[in-house]
């Protein structure tokens, strides 16, 4: 089948026109970026793993009533999704101090936060995706008060669900980012969850060892990115136990690197 017209290309995905009006095909790339694309690389097979992981999580979220853009997975790297108008705000949910929060506030990484924090970032690579408040969002019309409430409420529900999901497989959900979009019915719009949920946008730590099972391995030059993503997929039941080359041992990886 001939490739459909490309609509958009981002750092980790490409969007193509869908087979029906109001749909798109989302293609997951192996490209990896960090620090607002200042660091670039490739993680072989990442797109395949993220496609499966995101499909699994979005399906589970849909089953508990979270509206999402996900329709179905088409193949190893592509999903059929609803076309949405992306709200230009990244919603970041933090349960544990890590990354920029630790650096900005001098809080030791790994510190359990007294309460979950929800942060907002304006989606603009040229500006470095600056952190903004709800006042900025309302002032500049990036979202309405009702939409902001809907996004925050859904973010907390997603956090509650995913925290339990990952805890059940021995993974600590440190933080993660979400994106939302509008779907329109004549003059009325509603907010639904969009983009993806995968180790690209989540910090996932092994509960026992503290091993990072996410894109921080790429950000911090730890290596073992593929093994980490595979381990998340394996624990979620998306890769068969003991499959040849399906999961590589991170402990062995560290020993090979002399760490």
C-alpha positions in Angstrom: 0.0 0.0 0.0 1.3 3.4 -0.9 2.5 5.6 1.9 -0.1 8.3 2.8 0.6 12.0 2.9 2.8 13.1 5.8 1.1 15.6 8.1 3.8 16.2 10.7 7.1 14.9 11.9 8.3 15.3 15.5 11.3 14.1 17.4 10.0 10.6 18.0 7.0 10.1 15.7 5.6 10.9 12.3 1.9 11.5 11.6 0.4 10.5 8.3 -3.2 11.1 7.0 -5.5 8.3 8.1 -7.7 6.1 6.0 -10.9 7.9 7.1 -11.6 11.6 7.9 -10.7 12.5 11.4 -8.0 9.8 11.7 -4.2 9.8 11.5 -1.6 7.1 11.4 1.1 7.6 14.1 4.5 6.1 13.2 7.0 5.5 16.0 10.7 6.2 15.1 13.9 4.9 16.7 15.2 8.5 16.9 16.1 9.6 20.5 16.5 13.2 21.6 17.2 14.9 24.9 17.6 18.4 26.3 15.2 19.9 23.7 16.9 18.0 20.8 20.4 19.3 21.8 21.4 15.6 22.1 20.4 13.3 19.3 20.8 9.6 18.7 19.1 6.3 17.8 17.9 3.5 20.0 17.4 0.5 17.8 13.9 -1.0 18.1 12.7 1.8 20.4 9.8 2.6 18.1 8.5 -0.9 18.1 8.7 -1.2 21.9 7.1 2.2 22.5 4.3 1.4 20.1 3.4 -1.7 22.0 3.8 -0.1 25.5 1.8 2.9 24.6 -0.9 0.7 23.0 -1.1 -1.3 26.2 -1.4 1.6 28.5 -3.8 3.6 26.4 -6.0 0.6 26.1 -6.1 0.1 29.9 -6.7 3.8 30.4 -9.6 3.6 28.0 -11.1 0.7 29.9 -11.3 2.9 33.1 -13.0 5.8 31.3 -10.1 8.0 30.3 -10.8 9.3 26.8 -7.8 8.9 24.4 -6.9 9.4 20.8 -5.9 5.7 20.4 -8.1 3.6 18.1 -5.9 0.5 17.4 -2.4 -0.7 16.6 -1.9 -1.3 12.9 1.5 -3.0 12.9 4.8 -3.1 14.7 5.4 0.7 14.4 2.0 2.3 13.6 -1.2 3.1 15.4 -4.5 4.4 14.1 -5.5 7.5 16.2 -8.1 10.2 16.2 -7.0 13.5 14.8 -7.0 16.2 17.5 -6.0 19.8 17.9 -3.1 19.5 20.3 -3.2 21.8 23.3 0.3 23.5 23.4 0.9 22.5 27.0 2.8 19.5 28.4 1.5 18.3 31.7 4.2 16.8 33.9 3.2 14.8 37.0 5.8 14.2 39.6 5.7 11.7 42.5 9.5 11.6 43.3 12.1 14.3 43.0 14.3 13.8 39.9 15.6 15.6 36.8 15.0 19.3 36.6 13.1 19.4 39.9 16.1 18.1 41.8 18.4 20.5 40.0 16.3 23.6 40.4 15.3 23.2 44.0 18.3 21.3 45.3 16.2 18.3 46.4 18.1 15.0 46.4 17.1 12.8 43.5 14.9 9.9 44.7 13.2 11.9 47.5 9.5 10.9 47.8 7.5 14.1 47.4 5.0 14.9 50.2 2.3 15.2 47.6 2.0 14.7 43.8 3.0 17.8 41.8 1.4 18.8 38.5 3.4 21.2 36.4 2.7 22.8 33.0 5.2 23.5 30.2 4.6 25.6 27.1 5.4 23.4 24.0 7.9 25.4 22.1 11.3 23.9 21.3 12.8 27.3 20.4 12.0 28.6 23.9 13.1 25.4 25.6 9.6 24.4 26.6 9.4 26.9 29.5 7.5 26.1 32.7 4.3 28.1 32.9 1.5 28.6 35.4 -2.2 28.2 35.0 -2.4 32.1 34.9 -0.1 32.1 31.8 -2.2 29.4 30.2 -5.5 31.3 30.8 -4.0 34.7 29.9 -2.7 33.6 26.5 -5.6 31.5 25.6 -3.7 28.2 25.3 -6.5 26.5 27.1 -9.7 27.5 28.9 -10.3 27.1 32.6 -12.6 24.1 32.0 -10.0 22.5 29.8 -7.3 23.1 32.3 -9.4 21.4 35.0 -10.1 18.5 32.7 -6.4 18.1 31.9 -5.4 18.2 35.6 -8.1 15.8 36.7 -7.2 13.3 34.0 -3.5 13.7 34.8 -4.2 12.7 38.5 -6.4 9.8 37.4 -3.7 8.6 35.0 -1.1 8.9 37.8 -3.2 6.9 40.2 -3.8 4.1 37.7 -0.2 4.0 36.4 1.4 4.1 39.8 -0.5 1.0 40.7 0.1 -0.7 37.4 3.9 -0.2 37.6 4.1 -0.9 41.3 2.5 -4.3 40.6 5.5 -5.2 38.3 8.1 -3.8 40.6 8.6 -0.4 39.0 8.4 3.0 40.7 6.7 5.7 38.7 8.8 8.7 39.4 7.3 11.2 37.0 5.9 11.4 33.5 4.5 13.8 30.9 1.2 13.9 29.1 -0.2 15.7 26.1 -3.8 16.5 25.4 -5.8 17.4 22.4 -9.2 18.7 21.5 -11.8 16.9 19.4 -14.6 18.9 17.9 -18.3 18.3 17.5 -19.5 21.3 15.6 -18.8 24.2 17.9 -18.2 22.1 21.0 -14.9 20.6 21.9 -13.7 18.2 24.5 -10.3 17.3 25.8 -8.8 13.8 25.4 -5.4 12.2 26.1 -3.1 12.2 23.1 0.5 11.5 22.1 2.0 8.4 23.8 2.9 7.0 27.2 6.2 5.1 27.1 9.6 5.0 28.7 10.4 8.0 26.4 8.2 10.2 28.5 8.2 8.5 31.9 10.8 8.0 34.6 10.6 4.4 35.6 12.9 3.0 38.3 13.2 -0.6 39.5 11.8 -0.7 43.0 14.6 -2.9 44.4 17.7 -1.8 42.6 16.8 1.7 41.6 17.8 0.9 38.0 16.6 3.4 35.5 14.3 1.8 32.9 13.6 4.8 30.8 15.2 7.5 28.5 17.4 8.8 31.3 19.7 6.0 30.2 20.2 7.9 26.9 20.2 11.4 28.5 22.9 10.4 31.0 25.0 8.1 28.7 24.3 5.1 30.9 23.9 2.7 27.9 21.5 -0.2 27.9 18.6 1.8 26.6 17.2 -1.1 24.5 17.5 -3.5 27.4 15.7 -1.1 29.7 12.8 -0.6 27.3 12.6 -4.3 26.7 12.5 -5.0 30.5 9.5 -2.6 30.9 7.7 -4.4 28.0 8.5 -7.8 29.5 7.2 -6.9 32.9 4.0 -5.6 31.3 3.6 -9.0 29.7 4.2 -7.7 26.2 7.3 -9.8 25.5 7.5 -13.5 26.2 9.5 -14.7 29.2 12.9 -16.0 28.2 12.6 -15.1 24.5 15.9 -15.2 22.7 17.4 -11.7 22.6 14.1 -10.3 23.8 15.4 -9.1 27.2 19.0 -8.5 28.1 20.1 -8.4 31.7 21.0 -4.9 32.9 23.3 -6.2 35.6 25.3 -8.0 32.9 25.3 -4.8 30.9 26.8 -2.8 33.8 29.5 -5.4 34.3 30.4 -5.2 30.6 30.8 -1.5 31.0 32.9 -1.9 34.1 30.3 -0.2 36.4 
